[in-house]
Amino acid sequence: MCGLLVFASVAIFPTILLPSTPSMWIAGMTFGYGYGFLLIISAAAVGVSLPYFIGQLFCHKIQVCVSSLKLPPFRLNLSEYPSFNHDRKF
């Protein structure tokens, strides 16, 4: 039960912008180096995938909202800025 709670906290806390480091510390202290590492790595993999999949659910709504703003396309002309090598005086 403790492992499931630590797994869930490591996976979900970064999604809601909370630090998961204390949960990782508890996993290391409770399960040791080997099992704690495996628990943290698997939970972190789920934790970084979760915001991506949540974003995919709202992808179309975000695109509709951004396209309704009617902003001009952004263009950066890099030819106006001198490059690093051309600024040197030898």
DSSP file (Angstrom, degrees, kcal/mol; ACC not computed):
  #  RESIDUE AA STRUCTURE BP1 BP2  ACC     N-H-->O    O-->H-N    N-H-->O    O-->H-N    TCO  KAPPA ALPHA  PHI   PSI    X-CA   Y-CA   Z-CA
    1    1 A M     >        0   0    0      0, 0.0     4,-2.0     0, 0.0     5,-0.1   0.000 360.0 360.0 360.0 -39.0    0.0    0.0    0.0
    2    2 A C  H  >  +     0   0    0      1,-0.2     4,-2.5     2,-0.2     5,-0.2   0.887 360.0  53.0 -65.4 -38.4    2.9    2.4    0.8
    3    3 A G  H  > S+     0   0    0      1,-0.2     4,-2.6     2,-0.2    -1,-0.2   0.895 108.5  49.3 -63.7 -40.2    4.5    1.6   -2.6
    4    4 A L  H  > S+     0   0    0      2,-0.2     4,-2.4     1,-0.2    -1,-0.2   0.885 111.3  49.5 -66.1 -38.8    1.2    2.5   -4.4
    5    5 A L  H  X S+     0   0    0     -4,-2.0     4,-2.2     2,-0.2    -2,-0.2   0.907 113.1  46.1 -67.0 -42.0    0.9    5.7   -2.5
    6    6 A V  H  X S+     0   0    0     -4,-2.5     4,-2.5     2,-0.2     5,-0.2   0.910 112.6  51.2 -66.7 -41.9    4.5    6.7   -3.3
    7    7 A F  H  X S+     0   0    0     -4,-2.6     4,-2.0     1,-0.2    -2,-0.2   0.937 112.0  46.6 -59.4 -47.3    4.1    5.8   -6.9
    8    8 A A  H  X S+     0   0    0     -4,-2.4     4,-2.7     1,-0.2     5,-0.3   0.893 112.8  49.1 -64.4 -39.9    0.9    7.9   -7.2
    9    9 A S  H  X S+     0   0    0     -4,-2.2     4,-2.0     1,-0.2    -1,-0.2   0.899 112.0  47.6 -69.7 -38.5    2.5   10.9   -5.5
   10   10 A V  H  < S+     0   0    0     -4,-2.5    -1,-0.2     1,-0.2    -2,-0.2   0.863 118.3  42.7 -68.2 -33.9    5.6   10.8   -7.7
   11   11 A A  H  < S+     0   0    0     -4,-2.0     4,-0.3    -5,-0.2    -2,-0.2   0.862 123.3  33.4 -79.3 -36.7    3.4   10.5  -10.8
   12   12 A I  H >X S+     0   0    0     -4,-2.7     4,-1.4    -5,-0.2     3,-0.6   0.813 101.7  71.4 -95.3 -32.5    0.7   13.0  -10.0
   13   13 A F  T 3<>S+     0   0    0     -4,-2.0     5,-2.8    -5,-0.3     3,-0.5   0.893  97.8  50.0 -57.2 -44.8    2.5   15.7   -8.0
   14   14 A P  T >45S+     0   0    0      0, 0.0     3,-1.2     0, 0.0    -1,-0.3   0.829 105.5  59.5 -63.9 -26.9    4.5   17.2  -10.9
   15   15 A T  T <45S+     0   0    0     -3,-0.6    -2,-0.2    -4,-0.3    -3,-0.1   0.864 110.8  39.8 -66.7 -35.2    1.2   17.3  -12.9
   16   16 A I  T 3<5S-     0   0    0     -4,-1.4    -1,-0.3    -3,-0.5    -3,-0.1   0.095 122.7-106.0-102.4  22.5   -0.3   19.6  -10.3
   17   17 A L  T < 5S+     0   0    0     -3,-1.2    -2,-0.1     1,-0.2    -4,-0.1   0.834  76.3 132.1  60.2  41.0    3.0   21.6   -9.9
   18   18 A L      < -     0   0    0     -5,-2.8    -1,-0.2    -6,-0.1     2,-0.2  -0.910  63.1-102.9-114.2 148.5    4.0   20.2   -6.5
   19   19 A P        -     0   0    0      0, 0.0     4,-0.2     0, 0.0    -6,-0.0  -0.488  24.8-167.8 -73.0 138.4    7.4   18.8   -5.8
   20   20 A S     >  +     0   0    0     -2,-0.2     4,-1.8     1,-0.1     3,-0.2   0.326  61.7 101.3-104.9   6.5    7.8   15.1   -5.7
   21   21 A T  H  > S+     0   0    0      1,-0.2     4,-2.3     2,-0.2     5,-0.2   0.891  78.3  53.5 -61.5 -41.9   11.3   15.0   -4.2
   22   22 A P  H  > S+     0   0    0      0, 0.0     4,-2.2     0, 0.0    -1,-0.2   0.887 108.7  50.9 -60.8 -35.1   10.0   14.2   -0.7
   23   23 A S  H  > S+     0   0    0      2,-0.2     4,-2.2     1,-0.2    -2,-0.2   0.874 109.1  50.8 -67.9 -36.1    8.1   11.2   -2.1
   24   24 A M  H  X S+     0   0    0     -4,-1.8     4,-2.1     2,-0.2    -1,-0.2   0.887 109.4  50.9 -66.9 -38.0   11.3   10.0   -3.9
   25   25 A W  H  X S+     0   0    0     -4,-2.3     4,-2.3     2,-0.2    -2,-0.2   0.912 110.3  49.2 -63.8 -43.1   13.2   10.3   -0.6
   26   26 A I  H  X S+     0   0    0     -4,-2.2     4,-2.5     1,-0.2     5,-0.3   0.889 109.2  52.9 -63.9 -39.2   10.5    8.2    1.2
   27   27 A A  H  X S+     0   0    0     -4,-2.2     4,-2.5     1,-0.2     5,-0.3   0.908 110.8  47.0 -63.2 -41.2   10.7    5.6   -1.6
   28   28 A G  H  X S+     0   0    0     -4,-2.1     4,-1.2     1,-0.2    -2,-0.2   0.895 115.1  45.2 -66.8 -40.0   14.5    5.4   -1.2
   29   29 A M  H  < S+     0   0    0     -4,-2.3    -2,-0.2     2,-0.2    -1,-0.2   0.858 120.3  39.8 -71.5 -35.2   14.3    5.1    2.6
   30   30 A T  H  < S+     0   0    0     -4,-2.5    -2,-0.2    -5,-0.2    -3,-0.2   0.915 128.9  24.7 -82.1 -44.5   11.4    2.6    2.6
   31   31 A F  H  X S-     0   0    0     -4,-2.5     4,-0.7    -5,-0.3     5,-0.3   0.491 101.8-127.7-105.7  -4.9   12.4    0.3   -0.3
   32   32 A G  H  X  -     0   0    0     -4,-1.2     4,-1.2    -5,-0.3     5,-0.3  -0.233  43.3 -53.4  85.9-178.3   16.1    0.7   -0.5
   33   33 A Y  H  > S+     0   0    0      3,-0.2     4,-1.9     2,-0.2     5,-0.2   0.937 130.0  40.9 -65.2 -49.5   18.3    1.6   -3.5
   34   34 A G  H  > S+     0   0    0      2,-0.2     4,-2.2     1,-0.2     5,-0.2   0.980 123.3  32.6 -68.2 -61.0   17.2   -1.1   -5.9
   35   35 A Y  H  X S+     0   0    0     -4,-0.7     4,-2.3     1,-0.2    -3,-0.2   0.848 119.4  54.1 -69.5 -32.8   13.4   -1.2   -5.5
   36   36 A G  H  X S+     0   0    0     -4,-1.2     4,-2.5    -5,-0.3    -1,-0.2   0.903 108.8  49.3 -64.9 -40.4   13.2    2.5   -4.7
   37   37 A F  H  X S+     0   0    0     -4,-1.9     4,-2.8    -5,-0.3     5,-0.2   0.934 112.3  47.2 -63.0 -46.6   15.0    3.3   -7.9
   38   38 A L  H  X S+     0   0    0     -4,-2.2     4,-2.1     1,-0.2     5,-0.2   0.892 113.2  49.4 -62.7 -39.1   12.7    1.1   -9.9
   39   39 A L  H  X S+     0   0    0     -4,-2.3     4,-2.1     2,-0.2    -1,-0.2   0.919 114.0  44.9 -65.4 -43.8    9.7    2.6   -8.2
   40   40 A I  H  X S+     0   0    0     -4,-2.5     4,-2.7     2,-0.2    -2,-0.2   0.910 113.1  49.6 -69.0 -42.5   10.8    6.2   -8.8
   41   41 A I  H  X S+     0   0    0     -4,-2.8     4,-1.9     2,-0.2    -1,-0.2   0.923 114.0  44.7 -64.8 -43.7   11.8    5.6  -12.5
   42   42 A S  H  X S+     0   0    0     -4,-2.1     4,-1.8    -5,-0.2    -1,-0.2   0.902 115.4  47.6 -68.2 -39.1    8.5    3.9  -13.4
   43   43 A A  H  X S+     0   0    0     -4,-2.1     4,-2.6    -5,-0.2    -2,-0.2   0.880 110.7  52.0 -68.7 -36.4    6.5    6.6  -11.5
   44   44 A A  H  X S+     0   0    0     -4,-2.7     4,-2.2     2,-0.2     5,-0.2   0.869 106.6  54.1 -67.3 -35.1    8.5    9.4  -13.2
   45   45 A A  H  X S+     0   0    0     -4,-1.9     4,-1.2     2,-0.2    -1,-0.2   0.914 112.9  42.4 -63.7 -41.8    7.8    7.9  -16.6
   46   46 A V  H  X S+     0   0    0     -4,-1.8     4,-2.0     1,-0.2    -2,-0.2   0.888 112.4  56.3 -68.2 -38.5    4.1    7.9  -15.9
   47   47 A G  H  < S+     0   0    0     -4,-2.6    -2,-0.2     1,-0.2    -1,-0.2   0.827 109.4  43.3 -65.8 -33.8    4.4   11.4  -14.4
   48   48 A V  H  X S+     0   0    0     -4,-2.2     4,-0.6     1,-0.2    -1,-0.2   0.741 115.2  50.2 -84.0 -21.4    6.0   13.0  -17.4
   49   49 A S  H  X S+     0   0    0     -4,-1.2     4,-2.3    -5,-0.2     5,-0.2   0.789  97.3  69.6 -81.7 -28.9    3.5   11.2  -19.8
   50   50 A L  H  X S+     0   0    0     -4,-2.0     4,-2.1     1,-0.2     5,-0.2   0.912  98.2  46.5 -61.0 -47.6    0.4   12.3  -17.8
   51   51 A P  H  > S+     0   0    0      0, 0.0     4,-2.4     0, 0.0    -1,-0.2   0.862 111.1  55.1 -63.5 -32.1    0.6   16.0  -18.7
   52   52 A Y  H  X S+     0   0    0     -4,-0.6     4,-1.9     2,-0.2    -2,-0.2   0.944 110.4  43.8 -63.3 -47.2    1.2   15.1  -22.4
   53   53 A F  H  X S+     0   0    0     -4,-2.3     4,-1.2     2,-0.2    -1,-0.2   0.845 112.7  52.1 -69.9 -32.3   -1.9   13.0  -22.5
   54   54 A I  H  X S+     0   0    0     -4,-2.1     4,-1.0    -5,-0.2     3,-0.3   0.906 109.7  50.4 -66.7 -40.2   -4.0   15.5  -20.7
   55   55 A G  H  < S+     0   0    0     -4,-2.4     3,-0.3     1,-0.2     4,-0.2   0.853 104.7  57.6 -64.8 -34.2   -2.8   18.1  -23.2
   56   56 A Q  H >< S+     0   0    0     -4,-1.9     3,-0.8     1,-0.2     4,-0.4   0.829 100.1  58.2 -65.5 -30.8   -3.8   15.9  -26.0
   57   57 A L  H 3< S+     0   0    0     -4,-1.2    -1,-0.2    -3,-0.3     3,-0.2   0.855 115.6  35.0 -65.2 -33.7   -7.4   15.8  -24.7
   58   58 A F  T 3X S+     0   0    0     -4,-1.0     4,-2.2    -3,-0.3    -1,-0.2   0.230  86.4 107.4-104.7  13.1   -7.6   19.6  -25.0
   59   59 A C  H <> S+     0   0    0     -3,-0.8     4,-2.3    -4,-0.2     5,-0.2   0.916  80.7  46.3 -59.9 -47.1   -5.5   20.0  -28.1
   60   60 A H  H  > S+     0   0    0     -4,-0.4     4,-2.2     1,-0.2    -1,-0.2   0.903 112.4  50.5 -65.4 -41.0   -8.4   20.9  -30.4
   61   61 A K  H  > S+     0   0    0      1,-0.2     4,-2.0    -4,-0.2    -1,-0.2   0.881 111.1  49.1 -64.8 -37.3   -9.9   23.4  -28.0
   62   62 A I  H  X S+     0   0    0     -4,-2.2     4,-2.5     2,-0.2     5,-0.2   0.907 110.6  50.3 -68.1 -41.3   -6.5   25.1  -27.6
   63   63 A Q  H  X S+     0   0    0     -4,-2.3     4,-2.4     2,-0.2    -2,-0.2   0.888 110.9  49.0 -64.1 -39.4   -6.1   25.3  -31.3
   64   64 A V  H  X S+     0   0    0     -4,-2.2     4,-1.3     2,-0.2    -1,-0.2   0.910 112.1  49.0 -65.6 -41.9   -9.5   26.8  -31.8
   65   65 A C  H  < S+     0   0    0     -4,-2.0     4,-0.3     1,-0.2    -2,-0.2   0.907 114.1  44.7 -65.6 -42.4   -8.9   29.4  -29.0
   66   66 A V  H >< S+     0   0    0     -4,-2.5     3,-1.2     1,-0.2     4,-0.4   0.887 111.6  52.4 -70.4 -38.8   -5.5   30.4  -30.5
   67   67 A S  H >< S+     0   0    0     -4,-2.4     3,-0.7     1,-0.3    -1,-0.2   0.763 101.1  61.9 -70.3 -22.7   -6.8   30.6  -34.1
   68   68 A S  T 3< S+     0   0    0     -4,-1.3    -1,-0.3     1,-0.2    -2,-0.2   0.622  89.5  70.8 -76.7 -10.6   -9.7   32.9  -33.0
   69   69 A L  T <  S-     0   0    0     -3,-1.2    -1,-0.2    -4,-0.3    -2,-0.2   0.743  88.7-148.8 -76.4 -22.6   -7.1   35.5  -31.9
   70   70 A K    <   +     0   0    0     -3,-0.7    -3,-0.1    -4,-0.4    -2,-0.1   0.906  29.5 172.3  55.9  48.5   -6.2   36.3  -35.5
   71   71 A L        -     0   0    0     -5,-0.4    -1,-0.2     1,-0.1     3,-0.1  -0.615  36.0-110.0 -85.4 146.8   -2.6   37.2  -34.7
   72   72 A P        -     0   0    0      0, 0.0    -1,-0.1     0, 0.0     2,-0.1  -0.433  45.4 -92.1 -70.6 152.1   -0.1   37.8  -37.5
   73   73 A P        -     0   0    0      0, 0.0     2,-0.4     0, 0.0     0, 0.0  -0.377  40.6-119.0 -66.2 143.1    2.5   35.2  -38.0
   74   74 A F        -     0   0    0     -3,-0.1     2,-0.4    -2,-0.1    -3,-0.0  -0.679  33.0-177.3 -85.8 131.8    5.7   35.8  -36.1
   75   75 A R        -     0   0    0     -2,-0.4     2,-0.6     2,-0.0     0, 0.0  -0.996  12.3-161.0-133.5 130.3    8.9   36.1  -38.2
   76   76 A L        -     0   0    0     -2,-0.4     2,-1.0     3,-0.0     3,-0.1  -0.945   9.0-152.3-112.5 119.3   12.4   36.6  -36.9
   77   77 A N    >   -     0   0    0     -2,-0.6     3,-1.0     1,-0.2     4,-0.3  -0.785  13.3-178.3 -93.2 102.7   14.9   38.0  -39.4
   78   78 A L  G >  S+     0   0    0     -2,-1.0     3,-0.8     1,-0.2    -1,-0.2   0.592  70.7  77.8 -78.7 -10.3   18.2   36.6  -38.3
   79   79 A S  G 3  S+     0   0    0      1,-0.2    -1,-0.2    -3,-0.1     4,-0.1   0.699  85.4  63.7 -72.5 -16.4   20.1   38.4  -41.1
   80   80 A E  G <  S+     0   0    0     -3,-1.0    -1,-0.2     2,-0.1    -2,-0.2   0.754  93.2  72.2 -75.3 -23.8   19.8   41.7  -39.1
   81   81 A Y  S <  S-     0   0    0     -3,-0.8     2,-0.1    -4,-0.3    -1,-0.0  -0.790  85.9-124.7 -97.6 130.4   21.9   40.3  -36.3
   82   82 A P        -     0   0    0      0, 0.0     2,-0.1     0, 0.0    -2,-0.1  -0.427  28.8-118.1 -70.5 146.7   25.7   39.8  -36.8
   83   83 A S     >  -     0   0    0     -2,-0.1     4,-0.7     1,-0.1     3,-0.2  -0.342  23.0-108.3 -80.4 167.3   27.0   36.3  -36.1
   84   84 A F  T >4 S+     0   0    0      1,-0.2     3,-0.6     2,-0.2     4,-0.4   0.876 115.6  50.3 -64.4 -39.9   29.5   35.5  -33.4
   85   85 A N  G >4 S+     0   0    0      1,-0.2     3,-0.5     2,-0.2    -1,-0.2   0.790 106.5  54.3 -73.2 -27.9   32.4   34.9  -35.8
   86   86 A H  G 34 S+     0   0    0     -3,-0.2    -1,-0.2     1,-0.2    -2,-0.2   0.629  99.3  62.9 -83.1 -12.3   31.9   38.1  -37.8
   87   87 A D  G << S+     0   0    0     -4,-0.7    -1,-0.2    -3,-0.6    -2,-0.2   0.665  80.3 103.0 -84.2 -16.0   32.1   40.3  -34.7
   88   88 A R    <   -     0   0    0     -3,-0.5     2,-0.6    -4,-0.4    -3,-0.0  -0.429  58.8-152.3 -73.7 138.8   35.7   39.3  -33.9
   89   89 A K              0   0    0     -2,-0.1    -2,-0.1     1,-0.1    -1,-0.0  -0.954 360.0 360.0-109.2 117.1   38.5   41.6  -34.7
   90   90 A F              0   0    0     -2,-0.6    -1,-0.1     0, 0.0    -2,-0.0   0.442 360.0 360.0 -95.6 360.0   41.8   39.8  -35.2
